[in-house]
Amino acid sequence: MLKQRTMYLDVAKGIGIILVVLGHMYQFFPYGGRVNSIIASVHMPLFLVISGYCVTVKAEESPSGFITKKFDRLIKPYFAFAVLSLLLYWPENAARTSAYVSGIFFANGISAHIDFNTPLWYLPFCFMGTCIFYWILRLSEHFSDVRKRIAAELLLTLAAIGLGYAIRHHYQRLPWSAELALMVQGLYLFGHWCKLLEGKIEKKWFGILIPAAFLLWVFGVKTNSFVDINAASFGSMRLFYMTAVAGVFLLLALAKGLAHVPVVRSVLSLCGKNSLYIMAFHIPTAMFAQDVVLGYMPKLIQQNFGCKNIIGISYQLICSIAVCLFVALLCKKTEKPRT
């Protein structure tokens, strides 16, 4: 059962990271355009919900142990990826170099910070959000009664969202997107509650929940303004949460279905297990796909490169992800085995 649960979560992450790569293909799907808006409504929320699903308070694990584990998992790779990206995109003057170096420590994806590889912003942001939610769960554990514990989780989450909202409207951006990490705690909570409810909802209810979620998601995408969490652009917070929760519910249902399709399951779970590497390197590999690999491709691909058609989009998507998976394989080969 645990293996099946892990598989469908890997499939969900695979779907999510493919949407991330597609969402950053601005030559095909312009920033703020219709397709980009649809993708942005669910791709980052999906990863946040999965993060909330995976956060667990263990009696044998101290808070410092949990934070250290997440630091090793997210922040150490962040700095490694950021330095490597800076070397690949070495700026043209000392002033720009200084801005990039300081931006690595500030860790926001906004302009003049880490815009040489913007997706890296997510790693420190996710670290902050996960640690905050861990403390929400840890404080709620003081209540032995399930109802009181759930009520405490909800109240603490709402307090975190309110604090983040107040900070965002009275101050400039905080390091590691701390204010945004507070504002999205509701998605972590939704993921946590999904785990609690898993297997307890009868299948017949999905015939009602899935169409309802689809209608809510479509309404939210059409009604709310463009969502970009990194840019602190949520539009209406109510519509943001409604759209994100409905859209993620649909993606998780899709992932559960695809987890039973052998070939599709294998490809998506491979992408999901290596989503960290794809997140970190898909921008540089897009240039690699154009400057290095394209010359060795058949004429049909060369002629359609950059064209908004199935060949042009598929080539960049597949090539970028394939190179990222190759990088992931190389990195894992050189890792020392854990003792």
VODOKOL-426964 format. One record per residue (C-alpha): x, y negated, z negated; residue in three letters. Coordinates in Angstrom, 3 decimals, padded with zeros to 6 digits. Each point is the difference from the previous one (the first is absolute). Example, Ala and Ser with C-alpha at 12.3 -4.5 7.8 and 13.67 -1.06 7.14 Angstrom:
BEGIN
{x = 012.300; y = 004.500; z = -007.800; aa = ALA}
{x = 001.370; y = -003.440; z = 000.660; aa = SER}
This chain:
BEGIN
{x = 000.000; y = 000.000; z = 000.000; aa = MET}
{x = 002.884; y = -002.347; z = -000.882; aa = LEU}
{x = 001.719; y = 000.855; z = 003.289; aa = LYS}
{x = -003.202; y = -000.748; z = 001.939; aa = GLN}
{x = -000.411; y = -003.329; z = -001.841; aa = ARG}
{x = 003.618; y = -000.976; z = 000.758; aa = THR}
{x = -000.457; y = 000.942; z = 003.649; aa = MET}
{x = -003.045; y = -002.202; z = 000.568; aa = TYR}
{x = 001.676; y = -002.918; z = -001.770; aa = LEU}
{x = 003.036; y = 000.419; z = 002.274; aa = ASP}
{x = -002.357; y = 000.065; z = 002.982; aa = VAL}
{x = -001.666; y = -003.186; z = -001.271; aa = ALA}
{x = 003.389; y = -001.694; z = -000.390; aa = LYS}
{x = 000.875; y = 001.149; z = 003.515; aa = GLY}
{x = -003.137; y = -001.679; z = 001.356; aa = ILE}
{x = 000.807; y = -003.099; z = -002.034; aa = GLY}
{x = 003.591; y = -000.352; z = 001.161; aa = ILE}
{x = -001.020; y = 000.444; z = 003.645; aa = ILE}
{x = -002.488; y = -002.837; z = -000.499; aa = LEU}
{x = 002.805; y = -002.100; z = -001.529; aa = VAL}
{x = 002.193; y = 000.542; z = 003.063; aa = VAL}
{x = -002.893; y = -000.784; z = 002.352; aa = LEU}
{x = -000.883; y = -003.098; z = -002.014; aa = GLY}
{x = 003.512; y = -001.384; z = 000.505; aa = HIS}
{x = -000.110; y = 000.422; z = 003.786; aa = MET}
{x = -000.937; y = -003.635; z = 000.500; aa = TYR}
{x = 000.743; y = 000.115; z = 003.730; aa = GLN}
{x = -002.951; y = 002.386; z = 000.336; aa = PHE}
{x = -002.181; y = -001.033; z = -002.945; aa = PHE}
{x = 000.489; y = -003.714; z = -000.791; aa = PRO}
{x = 000.173; y = -001.051; z = -003.638; aa = TYR}
{x = -003.520; y = -000.850; z = -001.167; aa = GLY}
{x = -001.592; y = 001.558; z = 003.077; aa = GLY}
{x = -002.900; y = 002.442; z = -000.119; aa = ARG}
{x = 002.038; y = 003.216; z = -000.016; aa = VAL}
{x = 002.551; y = -001.440; z = -002.402; aa = ASN}
{x = -002.811; y = -001.086; z = -002.336; aa = SER}
{x = -001.470; y = 003.504; z = -000.002; aa = ILE}
{x = 003.387; y = 001.553; z = -000.792; aa = ILE}
{x = 000.841; y = -002.553; z = -002.702; aa = ALA}
{x = -003.286; y = 000.650; z = -001.790; aa = SER}
{x = 001.076; y = 003.522; z = -000.981; aa = VAL}
{x = 003.672; y = 000.835; z = 000.524; aa = HIS}
{x = 001.529; y = -001.637; z = -003.100; aa = MET}
{x = -003.069; y = 000.711; z = -002.192; aa = PRO}
{x = 000.357; y = 003.692; z = 000.885; aa = LEU}
{x = 003.531; y = 000.155; z = -001.396; aa = PHE}
{x = -001.037; y = -001.886; z = -003.139; aa = LEU}
{x = -002.919; y = 002.377; z = -000.618; aa = VAL}
{x = 002.312; y = 003.000; z = 000.440; aa = ILE}
{x = 002.472; y = -001.600; z = -002.414; aa = SER}
{x = -002.791; y = -000.360; z = -002.576; aa = GLY}
{x = -000.979; y = 003.619; z = 000.615; aa = TYR}
{x = 003.532; y = 001.139; z = -000.790; aa = CYS}
{x = 000.605; y = -002.073; z = -003.161; aa = VAL}
{x = -000.245; y = 002.243; z = -003.051; aa = THR}
{x = 000.736; y = -000.692; z = -003.651; aa = VAL}
{x = 001.917; y = 002.993; z = -001.338; aa = LYS}
{x = 000.417; y = 000.553; z = -003.719; aa = ALA}
{x = 003.578; y = 001.183; z = 000.440; aa = GLU}
{x = 001.006; y = -002.983; z = 002.151; aa = GLU}
{x = 000.840; y = -003.378; z = -001.569; aa = SER}
{x = -000.895; y = -003.315; z = 001.697; aa = PRO}
{x = 003.685; y = -000.642; z = 000.659; aa = SER}
{x = 000.279; y = 003.423; z = 001.598; aa = GLY}
{x = -002.954; y = -000.701; z = 002.295; aa = PHE}
{x = 001.336; y = -003.437; z = 001.004; aa = ILE}
{x = 003.486; y = 001.421; z = 000.603; aa = THR}
{x = -001.457; y = 002.733; z = 002.203; aa = LYS}
{x = -001.928; y = -002.539; z = 002.080; aa = LYS}
{x = 003.057; y = -002.274; z = 000.169; aa = PHE}
{x = 002.055; y = 002.853; z = 001.428; aa = ASP}
{x = -002.795; y = 000.894; z = 002.401; aa = ARG}
{x = -000.792; y = -003.499; z = 001.308; aa = LEU}
{x = 002.483; y = -002.703; z = -000.985; aa = ILE}
{x = 003.302; y = 001.769; z = 000.661; aa = LYS}
{x = -001.097; y = 000.909; z = 003.563; aa = PRO}
{x = -001.322; y = -003.550; z = 000.417; aa = TYR}
{x = 003.389; y = -001.584; z = -000.627; aa = PHE}
{x = 001.752; y = 002.614; z = 002.154; aa = ALA}
{x = -002.435; y = -000.552; z = 002.884; aa = PHE}
{x = 000.143; y = -003.800; z = -000.428; aa = ALA}
{x = 003.797; y = -000.154; z = 000.135; aa = VAL}
{x = 000.081; y = 002.290; z = 003.019; aa = LEU}
{x = -002.653; y = -002.105; z = 001.747; aa = SER}
{x = 001.948; y = -003.171; z = -000.774; aa = LEU}
{x = 003.088; y = 001.511; z = 001.631; aa = LEU}
{x = -002.036; y = 000.894; z = 003.087; aa = LEU}
{x = -001.548; y = -003.480; z = 000.226; aa = TYR}
{x = 003.000; y = -002.017; z = -001.165; aa = TRP}
{x = -001.095; y = -003.679; z = 000.094; aa = PRO}
{x = 001.654; y = -002.614; z = 002.167; aa = GLU}
{x = 001.188; y = -002.368; z = -002.737; aa = ASN}
{x = 000.974; y = -000.119; z = -003.675; aa = ALA}
{x = -003.174; y = -001.809; z = -001.088; aa = ALA}
{x = -002.190; y = 002.694; z = 001.504; aa = ARG}
{x = 002.183; y = 002.702; z = -001.534; aa = THR}
{x = -000.390; y = -001.587; z = -003.444; aa = SER}
{x = -003.787; y = -000.195; z = 000.459; aa = ALA}
{x = -000.158; y = 003.664; z = 001.000; aa = TYR}
{x = 002.174; y = 001.186; z = -002.892; aa = VAL}
{x = -002.023; y = -001.952; z = -002.570; aa = SER}
{x = -003.161; y = 001.213; z = 001.739; aa = GLY}
{x = 001.024; y = 003.613; z = -000.569; aa = ILE}
{x = -000.066; y = -000.593; z = -003.755; aa = PHE}
{x = -003.208; y = -002.066; z = 000.147; aa = PHE}
{x = -001.467; y = 002.868; z = 002.031; aa = ALA}
{x = -002.898; y = -001.630; z = 001.807; aa = ASN}
{x = -000.758; y = 000.618; z = 003.650; aa = GLY}
{x = -000.870; y = -003.617; z = 000.668; aa = ILE}
{x = 002.058; y = -002.165; z = 002.352; aa = SER}
{x = 003.635; y = -000.743; z = -000.992; aa = ALA}
{x = 000.117; y = 002.882; z = -002.453; aa = HIS}
{x = 000.203; y = 003.467; z = 001.575; aa = ILE}
{x = -001.536; y = -000.792; z = 003.366; aa = ASP}
{x = 002.896; y = 001.891; z = 001.623; aa = PHE}
{x = -001.900; y = 003.154; z = -001.051; aa = ASN}
{x = -003.283; y = -001.161; z = -001.494; aa = THR}
{x = -001.561; y = 003.407; z = -000.889; aa = PRO}
{x = 002.613; y = 000.473; z = -002.730; aa = LEU}
{x = -001.994; y = -002.413; z = -002.180; aa = TRP}
{x = -002.380; y = 002.843; z = -000.779; aa = TYR}
{x = 002.504; y = 002.010; z = -002.059; aa = LEU}
{x = 000.551; y = -002.482; z = -002.882; aa = PRO}
{x = -003.676; y = -000.972; z = 000.218; aa = PHE}
{x = -001.019; y = 003.646; z = -000.403; aa = CYS}
{x = 002.467; y = 000.396; z = -002.869; aa = PHE}
{x = -001.582; y = -002.931; z = -001.836; aa = MET}
{x = -003.542; y = 001.174; z = 000.690; aa = GLY}
{x = 000.716; y = 003.576; z = -001.085; aa = THR}
{x = 001.674; y = -001.090; z = -003.248; aa = CYS}
{x = -002.883; y = -002.348; z = -000.828; aa = ILE}
{x = -002.558; y = 002.736; z = 000.600; aa = PHE}
{x = 002.028; y = 002.448; z = -002.070; aa = TYR}
{x = -000.323; y = -002.352; z = -002.967; aa = TRP}
{x = -003.731; y = -000.360; z = 000.635; aa = ILE}
{x = -000.366; y = 003.783; z = -000.228; aa = LEU}
{x = 002.332; y = 000.242; z = -002.969; aa = ARG}
{x = -001.952; y = -002.606; z = -001.978; aa = LEU}
{x = -003.275; y = 001.718; z = 000.919; aa = SER}
{x = 001.334; y = 003.324; z = -001.319; aa = GLU}
{x = -000.545; y = -001.309; z = -003.545; aa = HIS}
{x = -003.694; y = 000.818; z = 000.461; aa = PHE}
{x = -000.763; y = 003.695; z = -000.370; aa = SER}
{x = -003.581; y = -000.366; z = 001.243; aa = ASP}
{x = -000.125; y = 000.249; z = 003.794; aa = VAL}
{x = -002.609; y = -002.744; z = 000.437; aa = ARG}
{x = 001.904; y = -002.421; z = -002.189; aa = LYS}
{x = 003.221; y = 000.802; z = 001.843; aa = ARG}
{x = -001.606; y = -000.657; z = 003.389; aa = ILE}
{x = -001.485; y = -003.254; z = -001.313; aa = ALA}
{x = 003.432; y = -001.052; z = -001.280; aa = ALA}
{x = 001.575; y = 000.802; z = 003.374; aa = GLU}
{x = -002.614; y = -002.115; z = 001.751; aa = LEU}
{x = 000.306; y = -002.962; z = -002.380; aa = LEU}
{x = 003.799; y = -000.007; z = 000.084; aa = LEU}
{x = -000.044; y = 000.248; z = 003.795; aa = THR}
{x = -002.406; y = -002.921; z = 000.306; aa = LEU}
{x = 002.204; y = -002.009; z = -002.385; aa = ALA}
{x = 003.043; y = 000.773; z = 002.153; aa = ALA}
{x = -001.836; y = -001.065; z = 003.180; aa = ILE}
{x = -001.136; y = -003.217; z = -001.661; aa = GLY}
{x = 003.521; y = -000.782; z = -001.236; aa = LEU}
{x = 001.465; y = 000.591; z = 003.452; aa = GLY}
{x = -002.688; y = -002.160; z = 001.591; aa = TYR}
{x = 000.714; y = -002.853; z = -002.456; aa = ALA}
{x = 003.753; y = 000.217; z = 000.572; aa = ILE}
{x = -000.449; y = 000.010; z = 003.749; aa = ARG}
{x = -002.110; y = -003.165; z = -000.033; aa = HIS}
{x = 002.175; y = -001.975; z = -002.429; aa = HIS}
{x = 003.538; y = 001.036; z = 000.924; aa = TYR}
{x = 002.076; y = 000.881; z = 003.027; aa = GLN}
{x = 000.940; y = 003.568; z = 000.753; aa = ARG}
{x = 001.652; y = 001.999; z = -002.792; aa = LEU}
{x = 002.976; y = 002.331; z = 000.459; aa = PRO}
{x = -000.870; y = 003.480; z = 001.184; aa = TRP}
{x = -003.555; y = -001.189; z = 000.772; aa = SER}
{x = -000.949; y = 000.484; z = -003.657; aa = ALA}
{x = -003.165; y = -002.098; z = 000.306; aa = GLU}
{x = -001.190; y = 002.052; z = 002.970; aa = LEU}
{x = 000.764; y = 003.216; z = -001.876; aa = ALA}
{x = -002.407; y = -001.196; z = -002.682; aa = LEU}
{x = -002.673; y = -000.954; z = 002.532; aa = MET}
{x = -000.120; y = 003.479; z = 001.585; aa = VAL}
{x = -000.283; y = 001.999; z = -003.230; aa = GLN}
{x = -003.579; y = 000.889; z = 000.933; aa = GLY}
{x = 001.332; y = 002.167; z = 002.831; aa = LEU}
{x = 002.270; y = 001.866; z = -002.408; aa = TYR}
{x = -003.001; y = 000.568; z = -002.247; aa = LEU}
{x = -002.073; y = 001.292; z = 002.912; aa = PHE}
{x = 002.755; y = 002.506; z = 000.791; aa = GLY}
{x = 000.134; y = 001.089; z = -003.629; aa = HIS}
{x = -003.759; y = 000.489; z = -000.131; aa = TRP}
{x = 000.109; y = 001.937; z = 003.298; aa = CYS}
{x = 002.268; y = 002.507; z = -001.728; aa = LYS}
{x = -002.339; y = 000.231; z = -002.996; aa = LEU}
{x = -003.031; y = 000.584; z = 002.249; aa = LEU}
{x = 001.712; y = 002.351; z = 002.428; aa = GLU}
{x = -001.935; y = 003.227; z = 000.340; aa = GLY}
{x = -002.862; y = -001.298; z = -002.135; aa = LYS}
{x = -002.069; y = -001.571; z = 002.782; aa = ILE}
{x = -002.199; y = 002.444; z = 001.859; aa = GLU}
{x = 000.665; y = 000.272; z = 003.727; aa = LYS}
{x = -003.576; y = -000.939; z = 000.877; aa = LYS}
{x = 000.624; y = -003.517; z = -001.339; aa = TRP}
{x = 002.711; y = -000.605; z = 002.586; aa = PHE}
{x = -002.704; y = -000.021; z = 002.664; aa = GLY}
{x = -001.231; y = -003.200; z = -001.664; aa = ILE}
{x = 003.283; y = -001.461; z = -001.255; aa = LEU}
{x = 001.886; y = 000.130; z = 003.301; aa = ILE}
{x = -002.615; y = -001.896; z = 002.108; aa = PRO}
{x = -000.490; y = -002.498; z = -002.837; aa = ALA}
{x = 003.750; y = -000.553; z = -000.301; aa = ALA}
{x = 000.255; y = -000.472; z = 003.775; aa = PHE}
{x = -002.722; y = -002.643; z = 000.019; aa = LEU}
{x = 001.574; y = -001.847; z = -002.942; aa = LEU}
{x = 003.427; y = 000.116; z = 001.653; aa = TRP}
{x = -001.297; y = -001.336; z = 003.338; aa = VAL}
{x = -001.937; y = -002.747; z = -001.779; aa = PHE}
{x = 003.089; y = -000.970; z = -002.010; aa = GLY}
{x = 002.319; y = -000.107; z = 003.010; aa = VAL}
{x = -002.459; y = -002.160; z = 001.923; aa = LYS}
{x = -000.883; y = -002.291; z = -002.899; aa = THR}
{x = 003.230; y = -000.558; z = -001.898; aa = ASN}
{x = 002.860; y = -002.078; z = 001.351; aa = SER}
{x = 003.285; y = 001.586; z = 001.088; aa = PHE}
{x = 001.693; y = 001.987; z = -002.775; aa = VAL}
{x = 003.773; y = -000.025; z = -000.490; aa = ASP}
{x = 000.997; y = 001.002; z = -003.525; aa = ILE}
{x = 003.614; y = -001.046; z = 000.504; aa = ASN}
{x = -001.119; y = -003.512; z = 000.975; aa = ALA}
{x = -002.407; y = -000.058; z = -002.987; aa = ALA}
{x = -002.878; y = -000.219; z = 002.469; aa = SER}
{x = -003.002; y = 001.860; z = -001.413; aa = PHE}
{x = -002.901; y = -002.145; z = 001.146; aa = GLY}
{x = -002.833; y = 000.775; z = -002.386; aa = SER}
{x = 001.308; y = 002.303; z = -002.746; aa = MET}
{x = -003.376; y = 001.734; z = -000.179; aa = ARG}
{x = -000.009; y = 000.671; z = 003.734; aa = LEU}
{x = 003.664; y = 001.006; z = -000.112; aa = PHE}
{x = -000.633; y = 002.650; z = -002.638; aa = TYR}
{x = -003.216; y = 001.222; z = 001.588; aa = MET}
{x = 001.655; y = 000.372; z = 003.405; aa = THR}
{x = 003.173; y = 001.571; z = -001.384; aa = ALA}
{x = -001.793; y = 002.543; z = -002.195; aa = VAL}
{x = -002.444; y = 000.983; z = 002.757; aa = ALA}
{x = 002.749; y = 000.242; z = 002.632; aa = GLY}
{x = 002.347; y = 002.008; z = -002.217; aa = VAL}
{x = -002.825; y = 002.373; z = -000.931; aa = PHE}
{x = -000.530; y = 000.661; z = 003.723; aa = LEU}
{x = 003.733; y = 000.564; z = 000.604; aa = LEU}
{x = 000.237; y = 002.421; z = -002.925; aa = LEU}
{x = -003.008; y = 001.917; z = 001.325; aa = ALA}
{x = 001.646; y = 000.098; z = 003.433; aa = LEU}
{x = 003.262; y = 001.213; z = -001.561; aa = ALA}
{x = -001.790; y = 002.831; z = -001.798; aa = LYS}
{x = -001.500; y = 001.088; z = 003.301; aa = GLY}
{x = 003.276; y = -000.224; z = 001.946; aa = LEU}
{x = 001.810; y = 001.929; z = -002.743; aa = ALA}
{x = -001.737; y = 003.099; z = 001.396; aa = HIS}
{x = 001.301; y = -000.545; z = 003.562; aa = VAL}
{x = 003.424; y = 001.720; z = 000.131; aa = PRO}
{x = 001.966; y = -002.025; z = 002.584; aa = VAL}
{x = -001.502; y = -003.366; z = -000.913; aa = VAL}
{x = 000.488; y = 000.784; z = -003.689; aa = ARG}
{x = 003.681; y = 000.789; z = 000.536; aa = SER}
{x = 000.733; y = -003.192; z = 001.926; aa = VAL}
{x = -001.905; y = -002.321; z = -002.322; aa = LEU}
{x = 001.327; y = 001.562; z = -003.196; aa = SER}
{x = 003.559; y = -000.289; z = 001.351; aa = LEU}
{x = -000.588; y = -003.714; z = 000.596; aa = CYS}
{x = -001.619; y = -000.314; z = -003.433; aa = GLY}
{x = 002.870; y = 001.665; z = -001.834; aa = LYS}
{x = 002.430; y = -002.351; z = 001.737; aa = ASN}
{x = -002.188; y = -003.107; z = -000.109; aa = SER}
{x = 002.619; y = -001.859; z = -002.063; aa = LEU}
{x = 002.551; y = 000.295; z = 002.818; aa = TYR}
{x = -002.529; y = -000.864; z = 002.685; aa = ILE}
{x = -001.092; y = -003.037; z = -002.023; aa = MET}
{x = 003.605; y = -001.148; z = -000.326; aa = ALA}
{x = 001.305; y = 000.616; z = 003.517; aa = PHE}
{x = -002.870; y = -000.231; z = 002.487; aa = HIS}
{x = 000.754; y = -003.654; z = 000.831; aa = ILE}
{x = 003.705; y = 000.603; z = 000.852; aa = PRO}
{x = -000.813; y = 003.225; z = 001.839; aa = THR}
{x = -002.453; y = -001.868; z = 002.241; aa = ALA}
{x = 002.978; y = -001.982; z = 001.324; aa = MET}
{x = 002.011; y = 003.217; z = 000.269; aa = PHE}
{x = -002.810; y = 001.551; z = 002.044; aa = ALA}
{x = 000.245; y = -002.906; z = 002.444; aa = GLN}
{x = 003.737; y = -000.693; z = 000.162; aa = ASP}
{x = 001.464; y = 003.507; z = -000.220; aa = VAL}
{x = -002.517; y = 002.777; z = 000.583; aa = VAL}
{x = -002.092; y = -001.554; z = 002.766; aa = LEU}
{x = 002.769; y = 000.294; z = 002.588; aa = GLY}
{x = -000.074; y = 003.798; z = -000.318; aa = TYR}
{x = -003.759; y = 000.287; z = 000.368; aa = MET}
{x = -001.832; y = 000.998; z = 003.204; aa = PRO}
{x = -000.914; y = -002.817; z = 002.408; aa = LYS}
{x = -003.664; y = 000.339; z = -000.931; aa = LEU}
{x = 000.806; y = -001.013; z = -003.579; aa = ILE}
{x = 002.435; y = -002.726; z = 001.080; aa = GLN}
{x = -002.612; y = -001.514; z = 002.293; aa = GLN}
{x = -002.658; y = -000.006; z = -002.705; aa = ASN}
{x = 002.186; y = -001.119; z = -002.896; aa = PHE}
{x = -001.538; y = -003.060; z = -001.622; aa = GLY}
{x = -003.282; y = 000.505; z = 001.854; aa = CYS}
{x = -003.118; y = 000.221; z = -002.120; aa = LYS}
{x = -000.984; y = 003.466; z = 001.152; aa = ASN}
{x = 000.191; y = 003.525; z = -001.375; aa = ILE}
{x = 003.532; y = 000.554; z = 001.341; aa = ILE}
{x = 001.482; y = -003.250; z = -001.270; aa = GLY}
{x = -001.567; y = 000.224; z = -003.463; aa = ILE}
{x = 000.660; y = 003.731; z = -000.402; aa = SER}
{x = 003.650; y = -000.303; z = 001.011; aa = TYR}
{x = 000.799; y = -002.679; z = -002.561; aa = GLN}
{x = -002.024; y = 001.709; z = -002.735; aa = LEU}
{x = 001.435; y = 003.483; z = 000.541; aa = ILE}
{x = 003.557; y = -001.159; z = 000.605; aa = CYS}
{x = 000.054; y = -002.273; z = -003.055; aa = SER}
{x = -001.362; y = 002.693; z = -002.296; aa = ILE}
{x = 002.278; y = 002.695; z = 001.476; aa = ALA}
{x = 003.120; y = -002.101; z = -000.599; aa = VAL}
{x = -001.151; y = -000.787; z = -003.548; aa = CYS}
{x = -000.506; y = 003.713; z = -000.685; aa = LEU}
{x = 003.495; y = 000.679; z = 001.336; aa = PHE}
{x = 001.404; y = -002.642; z = -002.362; aa = VAL}
{x = -001.963; y = 001.578; z = -002.863; aa = ALA}
{x = 001.463; y = 003.404; z = 000.838; aa = LEU}
{x = 003.538; y = -001.410; z = 000.002; aa = LEU}
{x = -000.542; y = -001.763; z = -003.327; aa = CYS}
{x = -001.434; y = 003.107; z = -001.629; aa = LYS}
{x = 002.871; y = 002.129; z = 001.286; aa = LYS}
{x = 002.497; y = -002.287; z = -001.715; aa = THR}
{x = -001.906; y = -000.177; z = -003.299; aa = GLU}
{x = 001.551; y = 001.866; z = -002.909; aa = LYS}
{x = -002.210; y = 002.768; z = -001.360; aa = PRO}
{x = -001.705; y = -000.907; z = -003.256; aa = ARG}
{x = 000.916; y = 001.941; z = -003.086; aa = THR}
